[in-house]
Amino acid sequence: MQLAGAIDESIGVVGASAAGLLAALFVARTGREVRIFERAECLNPAARTLIVTDRIRTLLGPAYSKCVVNEIRAIELFTDGRSGGVQLDSPDLVIERSHLIRALAQEAQSNGAKLHFGCRFISVRGRREGVELAFAPNRLRSIPDDQPVCCGTAIAADGAHSSVARAIGAPPLNTAPLVQAVVKLPAGMPPDTVRVWFVPEDTPYFYWLIPESREKAALGLIGVDGKHTSRSLVRFMEKHRFTPLGFQAARIPVYQGWVPVEHRIGNGRVFLVGDAAAQVKVTTLGGVVTGFRGAQGVSERILKGGPSPELRSLRRELDLHLLIRRSIHQFRQADYSRLMDAMNERMRRSLGRINRDQAARVLWHICRNQPRLIWMGLRGVFAHSPDTLYQDSAPEVSVWRPSVIQK
């Protein structure tokens, strides 16, 4: 990395997020000079329980084993007194976000990437030499104060409210509030089973109970309005007699259409990855695997040039999840009851073979096994525009004092 001079092949990553660190790792493995600039004073990522498909194994390689805390082999579904279950052929993986980020940071650094803390992003400018990044002075900074950093390419990985994205003129993203509590695992509940409740008067998404171990689980939901979502979780815990051991919260970007990932700035380029590009499945608002796919696609563009097959595939996947979300976003209790009644044994077997990162196969098997569900989905697709599905874009979730974090 140089302060002035000719354009080189160096990479500057703003934000030590999971997607940013993975992109840095992919590029650093090729011998490119990579520097990661993180606003925090040290690598102390907030804890949060996440569940992902086993596709993370191929995306991460050996690093995935350092963050997996449990495996899920079954999902139980509940709505309006009805219940159903799906046995998974390939287990989902429960991961701890803080472990994931630490593992990625360690591997990126072991491959030559340099990590700088206390670097609050201020501005980006196009220069003859490439892209110039400016950071606010900080007593713990490991780069000289008031010295902009010039690199050939910058990667914005600084979250849903990305300062880099705003600086290059990208439109702001809508976000949805996630709140969850760490609770004791109910007596008799298998630790390899996730429970899901559809309660549309509380959320257009669902409640989940994800076991972390034989003792603890994460109980939570995603909503539209932050205060209403928080109150709903409190009521749900009281109704089902859960006692919270701690709380977690975040703002999740809502995918409403493809966000261009590459922006030309002077003679350099700025790429958006992960939450900064809303690379999130809008069906569940899960963004770990899709963010990693975005990191893989951006690294392809940087290293090989030309179109990225991974980014094309990711766009199709995210658009299909948007289609599914539009079809069910306004479901009422009766709709979920009909959906549960339609889950015959053949459909359960199909859903058990297909993971959530294969939206096209999910749609195909549902339509093949229960064609009458097509009308229910089409009714939602044509009744609602994606621009009107999400109205709450407040930057904060402020409910509980203990352990409230942002993604």
CORLINGI-V58590 format. One record per residue. N is the residue number from 0. RES is the residue in one letter. PHI is phi in whole degrees, -180 to 180 (none if undefined). D_FIRST is the distance of its C-alpha to the first C-alpha in whole Angstrom. Layout:
N:RES:PHI:D_FIRST  N:RES:PHI:D_FIRST
This chain:
0:M:none:0  1:Q:-131:4  2:L:-87:7  3:A:-158:9  4:G:123:10  5:A:-72:11  6:I:-65:10  7:D:-119:8  8:E:-103:8  9:S:-73:6  10:I:-126:8  11:G:-115:8  12:V:-109:12  13:V:-100:14  14:G:108:17  15:A:-89:18  16:S:-82:21  17:A:-61:22  18:A:-66:21  19:G:-64:18  20:L:-67:18  21:L:-68:19  22:A:-61:17  23:A:-60:14  24:L:-64:16  25:F:-57:17  26:V:-75:14  27:A:-62:13  28:R:-61:16  29:T:-87:16  30:G:94:13  31:R:-66:10  32:E:-79:7  33:V:-130:8  34:R:-127:8  35:I:-113:11  36:F:-114:13  37:E:-115:16  38:R:-68:19  39:A:-64:21  40:E:-76:22  41:C:-158:22  42:L:-82:22  43:N:-136:26  44:P:-65:26  45:A:-67:30  46:A:-77:32  47:R:-161:34  48:T:-81:36  49:L:-130:35  50:I:-123:37  51:V:-135:35  52:T:-80:37  53:D:-74:36  54:R:-63:34  55:I:-62:31  56:R:-61:32  57:T:-75:31  58:L:-75:27  59:L:-97:26  60:G:74:28  61:P:-59:29  62:A:-63:27  63:Y:-63:30  64:S:-66:32  65:K:-78:31  66:C:-119:31  67:V:-80:35  68:V:-111:38  69:N:-166:40  70:E:-122:41  71:I:-112:44  72:R:-116:46  73:A:-154:48  74:I:-128:48  75:E:-106:51  76:L:-113:52  77:F:-135:54  78:T:-166:56  79:D:51:59  80:G:81:61  81:R:-97:60  82:S:-148:57  83:G:-158:56  84:G:-138:53  85:V:-131:51  86:Q:-92:50  87:L:-92:47  88:D:-67:47  89:S:-113:43  90:P:-67:42  91:D:-72:40  92:L:-117:38  93:V:-94:37  94:I:-123:34  95:E:-102:33  96:R:-56:30  97:S:-65:28  98:H:-65:29  99:L:-60:27  100:I:-66:24  101:R:-63:24  102:A:-64:24  103:L:-66:22  104:A:-62:19  105:Q:-63:20  106:E:-70:20  107:A:-62:17  108:Q:-67:16  109:S:-67:18  110:N:-98:16  111:G:108:13  112:A:-70:11  113:K:-108:11  114:L:-112:13  115:H:-114:13  116:F:-104:17  117:G:68:18  118:C:-112:16  119:R:-86:18  120:F:-63:17  121:I:-116:19  122:S:-159:18  123:V:-134:16  124:R:-137:16  125:G:-82:16  126:R:-130:14  127:R:-60:15  128:E:-83:11  129:G:145:11  130:V:-117:11  131:E:-108:11  132:L:-106:12  133:A:-116:14  134:F:-128:15  135:A:-72:19  136:P:-61:19  137:N:-153:20  138:R:-66:22  139:L:-103:20  140:R:-66:16  141:S:-103:14  142:I:-123:11  143:P:-62:13  144:D:-61:16  145:D:62:16  146:Q:-108:12  147:P:-64:11  148:V:-106:8  149:C:-106:7  150:C:-144:6  151:G:-73:9  152:T:-140:11  153:A:-116:12  154:I:-119:14  155:A:-91:17  156:A:-131:19  157:D:-105:20  158:G:90:24  159:A:-63:27  160:H:-104:27  161:S:-58:23  162:S:-68:22  163:V:-67:19  164:A:-60:22  165:R:-63:24  166:A:-66:22  167:I:-96:21  168:G:89:25  169:A:-69:26  170:P:-67:29  171:P:-67:30  172:L:-99:31  173:N:-73:34  174:T:-130:34  175:A:-123:37  176:P:-83:38  177:L:-112:38  178:V:-132:40  179:Q:-151:41  180:A:-119:43  181:V:-85:43  182:V:-131:47  183:K:-73:49  184:L:-67:49  185:P:-57:53  186:A:-59:56  187:G:85:56  188:M:-83:53  189:P:-62:52  190:P:-73:48  191:D:-106:47  192:T:-128:48  193:V:-97:46  194:R:-110:49  195:V:-131:48  196:W:-118:51  197:F:-99:51  198:V:-131:52  199:P:-63:52  200:E:-71:53  201:D:-97:50  202:T:-158:47  203:P:-75:47  204:Y:-99:45  205:F:-169:46  206:Y:-91:46  207:W:-135:45  208:L:-131:46  209:I:-114:43  210:P:-67:44  211:E:-88:42  212:S:-160:44  213:R:-76:48  214:E:-110:48  215:K:-127:45  216:A:-148:44  217:A:-105:42  218:L:-111:45  219:G:-163:43  220:L:-159:43  221:I:-116:41  222:G:-128:43  223:V:-113:43  224:D:-106:43  225:G:-61:42  226:K:-66:45  227:H:-63:47  228:T:-63:45  229:S:-64:45  230:R:-64:49  231:S:-63:49  232:L:-64:48  233:V:-61:50  234:R:-62:53  235:F:-64:52  236:M:-64:52  237:E:-65:55  238:K:-63:57  239:H:-100:55  240:R:61:56  241:F:-94:52  242:T:-107:51  243:P:-72:47  244:L:-100:46  245:G:179:42  246:F:-132:41  247:Q:-139:37  248:A:-152:36  249:A:-161:34  250:R:-108:33  251:I:-108:33  252:P:-67:32  253:V:-106:34  254:Y:-73:34  255:Q:-127:36  256:G:144:34  257:W:-60:31  258:V:-99:28  259:P:-55:26  260:V:-95:23  261:E:-114:21  262:H:-134:20  263:R:-85:19  264:I:-128:18  265:G:61:17  266:N:-95:16  267:G:-117:14  268:R:-133:15  269:V:-124:16  270:F:-111:18  271:L:-106:20  272:V:-136:21  273:G:64:24  274:D:-62:26  275:A:-63:24  276:A:-110:25  277:A:53:29  278:Q:-84:28  279:V:-135:31  280:K:-70:35  281:V:-77:37  282:T:-67:40  283:T:-120:39  284:L:59:36  285:G:-91:34  286:G:-130:30  287:V:-71:29  288:V:-65:30  289:T:-67:29  290:G:-64:26  291:F:-67:25  292:R:-65:26  293:G:-62:24  294:A:-63:21  295:Q:-64:22  296:G:-65:23  297:V:-64:20  298:S:-64:18  299:E:-61:20  300:R:-62:20  301:I:-68:16  302:L:-84:17  303:K:-111:20  304:G:72:20  305:G:74:24  306:P:-63:26  307:S:-104:25  308:P:-58:29  309:E:-66:28  310:L:-68:27  311:R:-62:30  312:S:-64:32  313:L:-63:31  314:R:-61:32  315:R:-61:35  316:E:-63:35  317:L:-66:35  318:D:-67:37  319:L:-67:40  320:H:-64:39  321:L:-65:39  322:L:-61:43  323:I:-64:44  324:R:-62:43  325:R:-62:45  326:S:-75:48  327:I:-118:48  328:H:-62:47  329:Q:-105:50  330:F:-60:52  331:R:-100:55  332:Q:-58:57  333:A:-63:59  334:D:-66:56  335:Y:-66:55  336:S:-64:58  337:R:-64:59  338:L:-63:56  339:M:-65:56  340:D:-64:60  341:A:-82:58  342:M:-79:56  343:N:-79:59  344:E:-63:58  345:R:-64:57  346:M:-66:54  347:R:-60:53  348:R:-63:53  349:S:-63:51  350:L:-64:48  351:G:-70:48  352:R:-86:47  353:I:-112:44  354:N:-93:41  355:R:-69:40  356:D:-93:37  357:Q:-129:39  358:A:-60:41  359:A:-63:42  360:R:-69:44  361:V:-60:45  362:L:-60:47  363:W:-61:49  364:H:-71:50  365:I:-64:51  366:C:-66:53  367:R:-70:54  368:N:-82:56  369:Q:-140:57  370:P:-58:57  371:R:-69:59  372:L:-74:56  373:I:-59:54  374:W:-63:56  375:M:-59:55  376:G:-68:51  377:L:-62:52  378:R:-59:54  379:G:-71:51  380:V:-60:49  381:F:-84:51  382:A:-86:52  383:H:-136:48  384:S:-86:45  385:P:-62:42  386:D:-74:41  387:T:-110:44  388:L:-75:43  389:Y:-131:41  390:Q:-116:42  391:D:-91:40  392:S:-125:37  393:A:-61:37  394:P:-78:34  395:E:-130:35  396:V:-118:38  397:S:-125:40  398:V:-122:43  399:W:-113:43  400:R:-77:41  401:P:-72:40  402:S:54:37  403:V:-87:36  404:I:-129:33  405:Q:-119:31  406:K:-70:29
